Amino acid sequence: MATRKPAKGKAKVKVTSTGKKVSYGQAGKAKGGGPRVKPGTSKGDSYCARSLGIKKRLPKKKQDDPNTPNNLSRKRWKCSGAKSRK
C-alpha cells in the first residue's frame, strides 16, 4: 500500500479498498508531548460520548460504514457506546 499524507490538520489517513483516501483525527501531540489518544481515560469517555451523538445524527447507512472519519476515530479511541475502554 502506498503511503499517503493526511489532509492538513488531520492525524491519520486510511486508503479504503476502493482507493478512496479518508483523513481523520486531530493532528499533533498532547500538551506533555505524549499521544493525544489515550483510551480508557475520562478524556476518552468524553470523546466517545460526543462522537456517539454525531453518529446518531448520520443516516443508517453511514452509521454502519467503518470508513467514515467518525467511525475510524471511534475505533482508535476504542469506543464502546459512550465509553472508552482500554
MMTF fields as JSON, N, C-alpha, C and O atoms, coordinates in Angstrom:
{
  "mmtfVersion": "1.0.0",
  "mmtfProducer": "UNKNOWN",
  "numBonds": 343,
  "numAtoms": 344,
  "numGroups": 86,
  "numChains": 1,
  "numModels": 1,
  "chainsPerModel": [1],
  "groupsPerChain": [86],
  "chainIdList": ["A"],
  "bondAtomList": [4, 2, 8, 6, 12, 10, 16, 14, 20, 18, 24, 22, 28, 26, 32, 30, 36, 34, 40, 38, 44, 42, 48, 46, 52, 50, 56, 54, 60, 58, 64, 62, 68, 66, 72, 70, 76, 74, 80, 78, 84, 82, 88, 86, 92, 90, 96, 94, 100, 98, 104, 102, 108, 106, 112, 110, 116, 114, 120, 118, 124, 122, 128, 126, 132, 130, 136, 134, 140, 138, 144, 142, 148, 146, 152, 150, 156, 154, 160, 158, 164, 162, 168, 166, 172, 170, 176, 174, 180, 178, 184, 182, 188, 186, 192, 190, 196, 194, 200, 198, 204, 202, 208, 206, 212, 210, 216, 214, 220, 218, 224, 222, 228, 226, 232, 230, 236, 234, 240, 238, 244, 242, 248, 246, 252, 250, 256, 254, 260, 258, 264, 262, 268, 266, 272, 270, 276, 274, 280, 278, 284, 282, 288, 286, 292, 290, 296, 294, 300, 298, 304, 302, 308, 306, 312, 310, 316, 314, 320, 318, 324, 322, 328, 326, 332, 330, 336, 334, 340, 338],
  "bondOrderList": [1, 1, 1, 1, 1, 1, 1, 1, 1, 1, 1, 1, 1, 1, 1, 1, 1, 1, 1, 1, 1, 1, 1, 1, 1, 1, 1, 1, 1, 1, 1, 1, 1, 1, 1, 1, 1, 1, 1, 1, 1, 1, 1, 1, 1, 1, 1, 1, 1, 1, 1, 1, 1, 1, 1, 1, 1, 1, 1, 1, 1, 1, 1, 1, 1, 1, 1, 1, 1, 1, 1, 1, 1, 1, 1, 1, 1, 1, 1, 1, 1, 1, 1, 1, 1],
  "groupList": [{"groupName": "MET", "atomNameList": ["N", "CA", "C", "O"], "elementList": ["N", "C", "C", "O"], "formalChargeList": [0, 0, 0, 0], "bondAtomList": [1, 0, 2, 1, 3, 2], "bondOrderList": [1, 1, 2], "singleLetterCode": "M", "chemCompType": "L-PEPTIDE LINKING"}, {"groupName": "ALA", "atomNameList": ["N", "CA", "C", "O"], "elementList": ["N", "C", "C", "O"], "formalChargeList": [0, 0, 0, 0], "bondAtomList": [1, 0, 2, 1, 3, 2], "bondOrderList": [1, 1, 2], "singleLetterCode": "A", "chemCompType": "L-PEPTIDE LINKING"}, {"groupName": "THR", "atomNameList": ["N", "CA", "C", "O"], "elementList": ["N", "C", "C", "O"], "formalChargeList": [0, 0, 0, 0], "bondAtomList": [1, 0, 2, 1, 3, 2], "bondOrderList": [1, 1, 2], "singleLetterCode": "T", "chemCompType": "L-PEPTIDE LINKING"}, {"groupName": "ARG", "atomNameList": ["N", "CA", "C", "O"], "elementList": ["N", "C", "C", "O"], "formalChargeList": [0, 0, 0, 0], "bondAtomList": [1, 0, 2, 1, 3, 2], "bondOrderList": [1, 1, 2], "singleLetterCode": "R", "chemCompType": "L-PEPTIDE LINKING"}, {"groupName": "LYS", "atomNameList": ["N", "CA", "C", "O"], "elementList": ["N", "C", "C", "O"], "formalChargeList": [0, 0, 0, 0], "bondAtomList": [1, 0, 2, 1, 3, 2], "bondOrderList": [1, 1, 2], "singleLetterCode": "K", "chemCompType": "L-PEPTIDE LINKING"}, {"groupName": "PRO", "atomNameList": ["N", "CA", "C", "O"], "elementList": ["N", "C", "C", "O"], "formalChargeList": [0, 0, 0, 0], "bondAtomList": [1, 0, 2, 1, 3, 2], "bondOrderList": [1, 1, 2], "singleLetterCode": "P", "chemCompType": "L-PEPTIDE LINKING"}, {"groupName": "GLY", "atomNameList": ["N", "CA", "C", "O"], "elementList": ["N", "C", "C", "O"], "formalChargeList": [0, 0, 0, 0], "bondAtomList": [1, 0, 2, 1, 3, 2], "bondOrderList": [1, 1, 2], "singleLetterCode": "G", "chemCompType": "PEPTIDE LINKING"}, {"groupName": "VAL", "atomNameList": ["N", "CA", "C", "O"], "elementList": ["N", "C", "C", "O"], "formalChargeList": [0, 0, 0, 0], "bondAtomList": [1, 0, 2, 1, 3, 2], "bondOrderList": [1, 1, 2], "singleLetterCode": "V", "chemCompType": "L-PEPTIDE LINKING"}, {"groupName": "SER", "atomNameList": ["N", "CA", "C", "O"], "elementList": ["N", "C", "C", "O"], "formalChargeList": [0, 0, 0, 0], "bondAtomList": [1, 0, 2, 1, 3, 2], "bondOrderList": [1, 1, 2], "singleLetterCode": "S", "chemCompType": "L-PEPTIDE LINKING"}, {"groupName": "TYR", "atomNameList": ["N", "CA", "C", "O"], "elementList": ["N", "C", "C", "O"], "formalChargeList": [0, 0, 0, 0], "bondAtomList": [1, 0, 2, 1, 3, 2], "bondOrderList": [1, 1, 2], "singleLetterCode": "Y", "chemCompType": "L-PEPTIDE LINKING"}, {"groupName": "GLN", "atomNameList": ["N", "CA", "C", "O"], "elementList": ["N", "C", "C", "O"], "formalChargeList": [0, 0, 0, 0], "bondAtomList": [1, 0, 2, 1, 3, 2], "bondOrderList": [1, 1, 2], "singleLetterCode": "Q", "chemCompType": "L-PEPTIDE LINKING"}, {"groupName": "ASP", "atomNameList": ["N", "CA", "C", "O"], "elementList": ["N", "C", "C", "O"], "formalChargeList": [0, 0, 0, 0], "bondAtomList": [1, 0, 2, 1, 3, 2], "bondOrderList": [1, 1, 2], "singleLetterCode": "D", "chemCompType": "L-PEPTIDE LINKING"}, {"groupName": "CYS", "atomNameList": ["N", "CA", "C", "O"], "elementList": ["N", "C", "C", "O"], "formalChargeList": [0, 0, 0, 0], "bondAtomList": [1, 0, 2, 1, 3, 2], "bondOrderList": [1, 1, 2], "singleLetterCode": "C", "chemCompType": "L-PEPTIDE LINKING"}, {"groupName": "LEU", "atomNameList": ["N", "CA", "C", "O"], "elementList": ["N", "C", "C", "O"], "formalChargeList": [0, 0, 0, 0], "bondAtomList": [1, 0, 2, 1, 3, 2], "bondOrderList": [1, 1, 2], "singleLetterCode": "L", "chemCompType": "L-PEPTIDE LINKING"}, {"groupName": "ILE", "atomNameList": ["N", "CA", "C", "O"], "elementList": ["N", "C", "C", "O"], "formalChargeList": [0, 0, 0, 0], "bondAtomList": [1, 0, 2, 1, 3, 2], "bondOrderList": [1, 1, 2], "singleLetterCode": "I", "chemCompType": "L-PEPTIDE LINKING"}, {"groupName": "ASN", "atomNameList": ["N", "CA", "C", "O"], "elementList": ["N", "C", "C", "O"], "formalChargeList": [0, 0, 0, 0], "bondAtomList": [1, 0, 2, 1, 3, 2], "bondOrderList": [1, 1, 2], "singleLetterCode": "N", "chemCompType": "L-PEPTIDE LINKING"}, {"groupName": "TRP", "atomNameList": ["N", "CA", "C", "O"], "elementList": ["N", "C", "C", "O"], "formalChargeList": [0, 0, 0, 0], "bondAtomList": [1, 0, 2, 1, 3, 2], "bondOrderList": [1, 1, 2], "singleLetterCode": "W", "chemCompType": "L-PEPTIDE LINKING"}],
  "groupTypeList": [0, 1, 2, 3, 4, 5, 1, 4, 6, 4, 1, 4, 7, 4, 7, 2, 8, 2, 6, 4, 4, 7, 8, 9, 6, 10, 1, 6, 4, 1, 4, 6, 6, 6, 5, 3, 7, 4, 5, 6, 2, 8, 4, 6, 11, 8, 9, 12, 1, 3, 8, 13, 6, 14, 4, 4, 3, 13, 5, 4, 4, 4, 10, 11, 11, 5, 15, 2, 5, 15, 15, 13, 8, 3, 4, 3, 16, 4, 12, 8, 6, 1, 4, 8, 3, 4],
  "groupIdList": [1, 2, 3, 4, 5, 6, 7, 8, 9, 10, 11, 12, 13, 14, 15, 16, 17, 18, 19, 20, 21, 22, 23, 24, 25, 26, 27, 28, 29, 30, 31, 32, 33, 34, 35, 36, 37, 38, 39, 40, 41, 42, 43, 44, 45, 46, 47, 48, 49, 50, 51, 52, 53, 54, 55, 56, 57, 58, 59, 60, 61, 62, 63, 64, 65, 66, 67, 68, 69, 70, 71, 72, 73, 74, 75, 76, 77, 78, 79, 80, 81, 82, 83, 84, 85, 86],
  "secStructList": [7, 7, 7, 7, 7, 7, 7, 6, 6, 3, 3, 3, 3, 3, 3, 7, 6, 6, 1, 7, 3, 3, 3, 3, 3, 3, 7, 1, 7, 7, 6, 6, 1, 1, 7, 1, 7, 7, 6, 6, 1, 2, 2, 2, 2, 2, 2, 2, 2, 2, 2, 2, 2, 2, 2, 2, 2, 1, 7, 2, 2, 2, 2, 6, 7, 6, 6, 1, 2, 2, 2, 2, 2, 2, 2, 2, 6, 6, 3, 3, 6, 6, 3, 3, 7, 7],
  "xCoordList": [0.851, 0.0, 0.892, 1.854, 0.576, 1.348, 1.09, -0.019, 2.142, 2.0, 1.335, 1.743, 0.334, -0.391, -0.291, -0.234, -0.271, -0.26, -1.688, -2.541, -1.954, -3.298, -3.56, -2.629, -4.826, -5.217, -4.678, -4.473, -4.452, -3.894, -4.766, -5.988, -4.118, -4.84, -5.375, -6.051, -5.088, -5.567, -4.386, -3.285, -4.612, -3.535, -3.305, -2.162, -4.342, -4.252, -4.935, -5.751, -4.576, -5.262, -5.433, -4.536, -6.57, -6.814, -7.188, -7.987, -6.616, -6.979, -7.913, -7.519, -9.149, -10.141, -9.863, -9.008, -10.592, -10.402, -10.739, -10.267, -11.56, -11.9, -10.877, -10.984, -9.877, -8.838, -9.118, -8.322, -10.246, -10.591, -9.748, -9.562, -9.235, -8.466, -9.411, -10.177, -9.359, -10.183, -9.238, -8.514, -9.236, -8.414, -9.265, -10.438, -8.656, -9.412, -8.477, -7.268, -9.023, -8.262, -7.631, -7.403, -7.349, -6.723, -5.216, -4.684, -4.524, -3.072, -2.358, -2.95, -1.098, -0.262, -0.212, -0.83, 0.526, 0.711, -0.055, -0.458, -0.246, -0.864, 0.109, 1.275, -0.354, 0.472, 1.802, 2.832, 1.806, 3.042, 3.946, 5.02, 3.532, 4.327, 3.964, 4.501, 3.061, 2.633, 1.572, 1.247, 1.034, -0.007, -1.295, -1.64, -1.986, -3.232, -4.36, -5.238, -4.337, -5.393, -4.99, -4.024, -5.739, -5.477, -6.788, -7.531, -7.081, -8.322, -8.4, -7.38, -9.618, -9.841, -9.706, -9.706, -9.59, -9.472, -10.774, -11.675, -10.873, -12.072, -12.145, -13.237, -10.997, -10.969, -11.531, -12.272, -11.17, -11.688, -13.189, -13.898, -13.672, -15.117, -15.861, -16.93, -15.282, -15.905, -15.965, -16.983, -14.856, -14.822, -15.876, -16.618, -15.936, -16.865, -18.323, -19.155, -18.622, -19.987, -20.344, -21.443, -19.408, -19.656, -19.797, -20.7, -18.891, -18.912, -20.115, -20.552, -20.658, -21.869, -23.036, -23.881, -23.083, -24.107, -23.996, -25.009, -22.767, -22.539, -23.035, -23.729, -22.67, -23.038, -24.553, -25.07, -25.265, -26.72, -27.422, -28.523, -26.794, -27.418, -27.18, -27.8, -26.285, -25.991, -27.069, -27.757, -27.216, -28.132, -27.659, -26.469, -28.574, -28.263, -27.105, -26.259, -27.063, -26.006, -24.625, -23.66, -24.54, -23.272, -22.905, -21.723, -23.904, -23.634, -22.868, -22.009, -23.188, -22.594, -21.336, -20.667, -20.998, -19.835, -18.558, -18.373, -17.665, -16.454, -15.446, -14.502, -15.624, -14.655, -15.052, -14.461, -16.04, -16.341, -15.32, -14.876, -14.941, -13.96, -14.374, -13.532, -15.659, -16.127, -15.929, -15.467, -16.268, -16.121, -14.655, -14.304, -13.796, -12.368, -11.796, -10.996, -12.202, -11.729, -12.269, -11.547, -13.526, -14.116, -13.365, -13.179, -12.944, -12.186, -10.835, -10.378, -10.21, -8.911, -9.014, -8.103, -10.122, -10.359, -10.912, -11.09, -11.185, -11.755, -13.088, -13.327, -13.952, -15.27, -16.215, -16.283, -16.924, -17.998, -19.196, -19.29, -20.107, -21.195, -20.631, -19.933, -20.936, -20.462, -19.216, -18.794, -18.621, -17.442, -16.231, -16.364, -15.048, -13.788, -13.179, -13.082, -12.77, -12.205, -10.73, -10.271, -9.999, -8.56, -8.34, -7.195],
  "yCoordList": [-1.178, 0.0, 1.235, 1.315, 2.174, 3.407, 4.284, 4.328, 4.977, 5.884, 7.163, 7.743, 7.596, 8.817, 9.785, 9.371, 11.08, 12.095, 12.465, 12.584, 12.65, 13.079, 14.518, 15.293, 14.86, 16.236, 17.154, 16.715, 18.397, 19.352, 19.417, 19.55, 19.322, 19.383, 18.044, 17.986, 16.952, 15.631, 14.728, 14.917, 13.759, 12.919, 11.668, 11.25, 11.085, 9.787, 9.833, 10.71, 8.863, 8.684, 7.179, 6.395, 6.794, 5.399, 5.351, 6.162, 4.407, 4.191, 2.988, 1.885, 3.199, 2.121, 1.174, 1.442, 0.065, -0.926, -0.365, -0.877, 0.693, 1.309, 2.369, 2.956, 2.615, 3.587, 4.986, 5.897, 5.173, 6.481, 6.781, 5.908, 8.016, 8.437, 9.062, 9.966, 8.585, 9.139, 9.672, 8.899, 10.987, 11.601, 11.79, 12.153, 11.537, 11.657, 11.89, 11.685, 12.31, 12.506, 13.879, 14.529, 14.319, 15.608, 15.431, 14.541, 16.268, 16.163, 16.705, 17.415, 16.372, 16.917, 16.034, 14.97, 16.493, 15.756, 16.434, 17.592, 15.712, 16.284, 17.269, 17.33, 18.03, 19.061, 18.533, 19.18, 17.39, 16.836, 16.183, 15.691, 16.169, 15.541, 14.092, 13.468, 13.553, 12.165, 12.046, 13.025, 10.848, 10.667, 11.401, 11.495, 11.908, 12.629, 11.654, 11.981, 10.473, 9.478, 8.537, 7.783, 8.589, 7.706, 7.029, 7.555, 5.862, 5.162, 4.794, 4.584, 4.721, 4.316, 5.443, 5.188, 6.685, 7.837, 8.627, 8.34, 9.615, 10.452, 11.273, 11.552, 11.657, 12.368, 11.463, 11.918, 10.184, 9.218, 9.046, 8.961, 8.994, 8.865, 10.08, 9.946, 11.271, 12.495, 12.471, 12.822, 12.05, 11.987, 10.999, 11.301, 9.828, 8.793, 9.239, 8.94, 9.95, 10.449, 11.474, 11.439, 12.389, 13.392, 12.744, 13.08, 11.804, 11.2, 10.279, 10.056, 9.74, 8.933, 9.806, 9.363, 11.054, 11.996, 12.299, 12.418, 12.426, 12.655, 11.449, 11.588, 10.259, 9.018, 8.852, 8.407, 9.21, 9.045, 9.963, 9.655, 11.098, 12.033, 11.644, 12.21, 10.681, 10.257, 9.302, 8.657, 9.209, 8.205, 6.797, 6.585, 5.851, 4.484, 3.877, 3.189, 4.126, 3.559, 4.067, 3.303, 5.36, 5.953, 5.515, 5.391, 5.279, 4.839, 3.524, 3.303, 2.649, 1.322, 1.251, 0.218, 2.325, 2.339, 2.483, 3.513, 1.48, 1.57, 2.596, 2.931, 3.101, 4.03, 5.493, 6.331, 5.829, 7.243, 7.775, 7.027, 9.051, 9.601, 9.422, 9.13, 9.594, 9.44, 8.009, 7.804, 7.024, 5.631, 5.224, 4.431, 5.754, 5.457, 6.021, 5.363, 7.229, 7.839, 7.094, 6.893, 6.687, 5.927, 4.608, 4.158, 4.003, 2.753, 3.013, 2.213, 4.115, 4.469, 4.769, 4.456, 5.374, 5.654, 4.432, 4.471, 3.351, 2.111, 2.382, 1.949, 3.109, 3.469, 2.265, 1.516, 2.113, 1.14, 1.91, 2.148, 2.298, 3.177, 4.556, 5.162, 5.044, 6.36, 6.267, 7.271, 5.091, 4.888, 4.455, 3.798, 4.835, 4.437, 3.36, 3.532, 2.26, 1.168, 0.999, 1.394, 0.414, 0.183, -1.005, -1.356],
  "zCoordList": [0.0, 0.0, 0.0, 0.764, -0.839, -0.934, 0.294, 0.825, 0.728, 1.863, 1.391, 0.385, 2.097, 1.76, 2.914, 4.072, 2.609, 3.657, 4.013, 3.134, 5.313, 5.705, 5.28, 5.059, 5.17, 4.856, 5.946, 7.078, 5.625, 6.572, 7.838, 7.76, 8.988, 10.258, 10.732, 11.759, 10.005, 10.399, 10.748, 10.233, 11.614, 12.119, 11.276, 11.093, 10.777, 10.109, 8.747, 8.465, 7.915, 6.641, 6.426, 6.734, 5.907, 5.56, 4.101, 3.634, 3.373, 1.983, 1.965, 2.344, 1.526, 1.512, 0.359, -0.485, 0.329, -0.731, -2.109, -3.124, -2.145, -3.423, -3.834, -4.911, -2.963, -3.276, -2.763, -2.989, -2.071, -1.537, -0.298, 0.548, -0.186, 0.979, 1.999, 1.667, 3.228, 4.302, 5.37, 5.998, 5.581, 6.623, 7.87, 7.786, 9.04, 10.279, 11.45, 11.334, 12.563, 13.791, 13.871, 12.851, 15.088, 15.317, 15.289, 15.952, 14.531, 14.391, 15.613, 16.426, 15.738, 16.798, 18.032, 18.084, 19.01, 20.262, 21.396, 21.281, 22.471, 23.667, 24.318, 23.929, 25.293, 25.933, 26.448, 26.259, 27.085, 27.646, 26.62, 26.967, 25.363, 24.311, 24.056, 23.14, 24.854, 24.676, 23.597, 22.924, 23.434, 22.414, 22.791, 23.969, 21.807, 22.039, 22.388, 23.187, 21.797, 22.004, 23.134, 23.012, 24.237, 25.378, 25.77, 26.6, 25.179, 25.502, 26.982, 27.638, 27.489, 28.868, 29.874, 31.078, 29.416, 30.315, 30.312, 29.524, 31.183, 31.194, 29.904, 29.409, 29.362, 28.077, 26.977, 26.106, 27.026, 26.061, 26.186, 25.184, 27.421, 27.649, 27.096, 26.5, 27.301, 26.789, 25.271, 24.674, 24.644, 23.179, 22.671, 21.736, 23.289, 22.831, 22.972, 22.115, 24.049, 24.242, 23.163, 22.611, 22.863, 21.811, 20.44, 19.675, 20.134, 18.804, 18.617, 17.488, 19.716, 19.614, 19.164, 18.386, 19.655, 19.219, 17.737, 17.047, 17.243, 15.808, 15.028, 14.021, 15.507, 14.819, 14.725, 13.699, 15.801, 15.808, 14.82, 14.363, 14.483, 13.537, 12.071, 11.172, 11.832, 10.464, 9.95, 10.742, 8.615, 8.068, 8.445, 8.68, 8.501, 8.942, 8.154, 8.725, 6.86, 6.017, 6.448, 6.486, 6.769, 7.209, 8.625, 8.944, 9.476, 10.845, 10.857, 11.71, 9.9, 9.859, 8.994, 8.979, 8.274, 7.39, 8.217, 8.865, 8.216, 9.036, 8.527, 9.243, 7.312, 6.733, 6.834, 6.153, 7.668, 7.886, 8.894, 9.766, 8.792, 9.734, 11.196, 12.045, 11.492, 12.866, 13.354, 14.476, 12.539, 12.954, 13.068, 13.941, 12.2, 12.294, 13.591, 14.256, 13.95, 15.194, 16.406, 17.383, 16.352, 17.464, 17.66, 18.791, 16.573, 16.672, 17.339, 18.155, 16.996, 17.563, 19.066, 19.833, 19.472, 20.889, 21.619, 22.836, 20.893, 21.439, 22.124, 23.251, 21.415, 21.955, 21.933, 20.959, 23.021, 23.109, 23.652, 24.856, 22.771, 23.177, 23.509, 22.696, 24.707, 25.128, 25.994, 26.566, 26.104, 26.962, 26.142, 25.109, 26.62, 26.019, 26.901, 28.116, 26.304, 27.101, 26.774, 25.702, 27.699, 27.49, 26.612, 26.323]
}
